[in-house]
Structures are given as structure tokens and as C-alpha cells.
Amino acid sequence: MAAIDGWLIALLAIVAYGIVVAVLYRTGRIGPDRALSLFGPALMLKTQRGKQFLERVGRYRRFWTRVGDLGIILAATAMVVIVALLVLDAIIASTVPASAAPSPQEALGLPGINPIIPLGYGIVALIVGVVLHELMHGIVARSQKIGVKSLGVLWFVIPIGAFVEQNDVEMMAAPRRQRDRVAAAGVLANFALTLVFFLLLASIVSTSVQPNATGVGVVAVVSGYPADNASLAPGDIITSLNGTPITSTTTLLQVLSHGRAGETMALTYYRASDGSSVSTSVTLAPLSRYTGVASDSTKGFLGVSPAFLTPTELRGDLIWPASSPQGPLVGPIDWLVLPLAGLEPLQGTDQQFFHLSGPVASLGVANGWVVLNLLYWLAWMNLLLGLSNALPLYPLDGGLLFRDFTASIAARVRRGWDEARLERFGGRAAAVSSLAVLGLLIWQFVAPHL
């Protein structure tokens, strides 16, 4: 019932927003030269305030030119990476059954719509990322002597970001390298913010977050089975089973895979409720009792759901993913998919695997984890914004960059073409790349159903 009420409130808010926008438009208060204009369904609230700030900061032309050149390199690299990932996803999508197909909401990196992005943390991170993305566009634009018409806020029911409206005529008239610096500046800003927030989170976790024990965290316990009978509870950490130190989920599953129904095993675990170490024994139940499959009658069953990562592994991934014991590639992937594994935002049972110290602890456990979760999502959302905007897709920054990249290549190959023809070629190439990217995105949702 609460979910239905939430959708109803959201629908009413969107309808009310649409009515207000329609009234403003019909009364002439919305238009290209007005303080209010439309960007798709979003309302642009324009102002001239802030332009002097852009002028002051952007006057360091040599510095921002170098920053813009670095942005071009990073944006081009990100473009190749994100397109390669889309192609790989498209190949994998052909082998995915319809039951495992992603939902359309997962294609949108919007808090509250995408099921893995939490509404509160996501909105804050999105606003920070978009505002600084646009601010960087404005600063580099002024450093390259490209005009800024206005600044403002994008509003769609709620504030969803900010914008810096460049002078389109001056932007198109500028040399390709200069306008590419402006286009790439936003992508660079998001990657820089990703690094800043990642390092800030890593430094806090390394000094202020410690696992309660070395072992595998218990996420859930099946009532009436051996783990429950041994008083194991969510938030506890299994440290030893059958004489084997449990240092990873793989180790726990290996020990259990050799267990037989009726076998008694020694069990040691950290009890979160009182912070003590408990040593006891458990007699494994027949797995068939839980699965209902007769062939499982000789297999042992403990009755716990272990965490995706151990507390030690999770802490290590938050500090430096490349040092993961699973390898320098697996660690960063684990860091990225923490939301899919239910480990971000870290809350409830998962918080019980750790204790806080230092300044973070002085905020209280609840507030301390809010700060840590927010830093993670600030880094995660900025990485998403940087990669997304690098796509060779109009009207994203990557679409504008791809147009100029292809025009620059054509200028070297077709030396007889004039500037107008080069621009037309670049525009057509960008249009083709936009259609190709859209096709790859749609294919991920269509292929599993074919």
C-alpha cells in the first residue's frame, strides 16, 4: 500500500508540474530569450549571476588550456572504454535468458528510478556531479574566449541539476581544439571528483573502520536449522568451521560442501549482540529438508546466507580495490557492483560487521555510516556521469567530441575538403554513432526476449 501511495504522489507531482509549465508557456513566460525556457521536459531557470565568477577563474588561460587538453585525452579514452563495454554487453545479452533480462529502469542512471541507486544518496551525488560538471564547462569556455549566455538550475518536479548555457554561435565558430576543450571539461570534472571522493572515502575507511573479526559475515539465518539452533544471527561473523579458519566465502562453502547430513562440526563465531567470541558445535541437517530434492538427503546444510564479501575484503576494496586478494581486476569490479550485491549503501546488518573509531565515531554510528555511504555514492555517480557523457551520442559531450574527432581525421586524410565539408562529415559521423549507441543500449533489453 505504501508503494502505491508513493507512485500516486509521484504521478500527481508530475501532473502538477506539467500544468504549471503549460500555463507558463501559454502566458509567454517561457521562451528561448526568457528567464525560463525548456530543455526537453525540464525547466531551465536562467540567471546572469555567477558569470563574473567564471570570468575571474577562467582568466588563467594557460592553466585551463592544459586542463582542457587533459580532458580531451581522458574523454577519448573513456569513449573507447564505454563503447567497448556496450559492445561486450550486447554480445552477452544474446546469451541471457528472458528471465534474467535487465529492466528498462536500469538503463537510466536516475536515483529512485534505477533500482540500484538509492534516492537520497543518489540525488545529492547527482546534483553535486552535474553542478560541478557544468561549472567546469563554463570556466573552460571563458578561458577559451567562448561566451556564456547564462547559468541556472534545471527543474523537473524537483531540482535535478544545473547548467551553463554557452553561446552556440561562438562555440561553433571556435577552432575545433578550443571547443573540444570546453566539451571535454565536464567529463574531466566528473573523473576528478570521482578520484577526490574515492580517496577521501579510502582515507576515512583505512583509519576509522575496522572489521569486528576475520571471517565471513552472516546476512541471514534460516529458522529451525543448525545455525539458528547454535544462536547464530544476522550480523555475526563465522571465524572457524570444522577446524578450518574461515577467511573467505569460498572457504566456507568448500567446508560445507564436504559436510554430510548428521555430521557434527566445531563452530566459532563472533557474536555481534555482545561482542564475544562463541565456540560451539553444530550438527548439519539434510539439505533435502530445505530444498525438497530427494538427492540432497545426504548433503549437509548449515542454514546461513553468507555476505558477498567478507568484512575484511569489503574494507580492502573500499581502501584500494586493486589490492584485492582476488586480483587487481576483480577488486575494482567488486567496488563497482557493491550496490548490486546489496552492500551499498551499507546499512542494517552489514554495519554490524564493523566498528567505527576516530572522528567518524564521534558522529554516532548512524551518522558515521551516512557520511561513508554518501562519499561512496559521490564517487560512484561521478564515475557514471563521466562515462555516460563520454558516449558518442548527441547531445552528450561525447557526441560533440566524436563529431570533431572524425572531422579532424578527415582533414588529414582529405586535404582538399574545405571546413564546411569537414563539419558536415563530422556531423553525419556523429549522427551514425548516436544511432549505433542507441541500438547497442536497446539491444541489451531486446536480445534476451528474442
Secondary structure, DSSP 4 states (H G I P E B T S, - for coil): -HHHHHHHHHHHHHHHHHHHHHHHHHTT-BSTTSSEEEETTEEEEEESTTHHHHHHHHT-HHHHHHHHHHHHHHHHHHHHHHHHHHHHHHHHHTTS-GGGPPPGGGGS--BTTBTTS-HHHHHHHHHHHHHHHHHHHHHHHHHTT--EEEEEEEESSSEEEEEEEE-HHHHHHS-HHHHHHHHHHHHHHHHHHHHHHHHHHHHHHHHHEEESSSSEEEEEE-TTSHHHHTT--TT-EEEEETTEE--SHHHHHHHHHT-BTT-EEEEEEEETTTTEEEEEEEEPEEHHHHH--GGGTTBEE--EEE-SS-HHHHHHHHH-GGG-TT-TTHHHHHHHTTTTTT-SS--GGGGGGEEE-HHHHHT-HHHHHHHHHHHHHHHHHHHHHHHHHTSS-TTSHHHHHHHHHHHHHHHHH-TT--HHHHHHHHHHHHHHHHHHHHHHHHHHHHGGG-
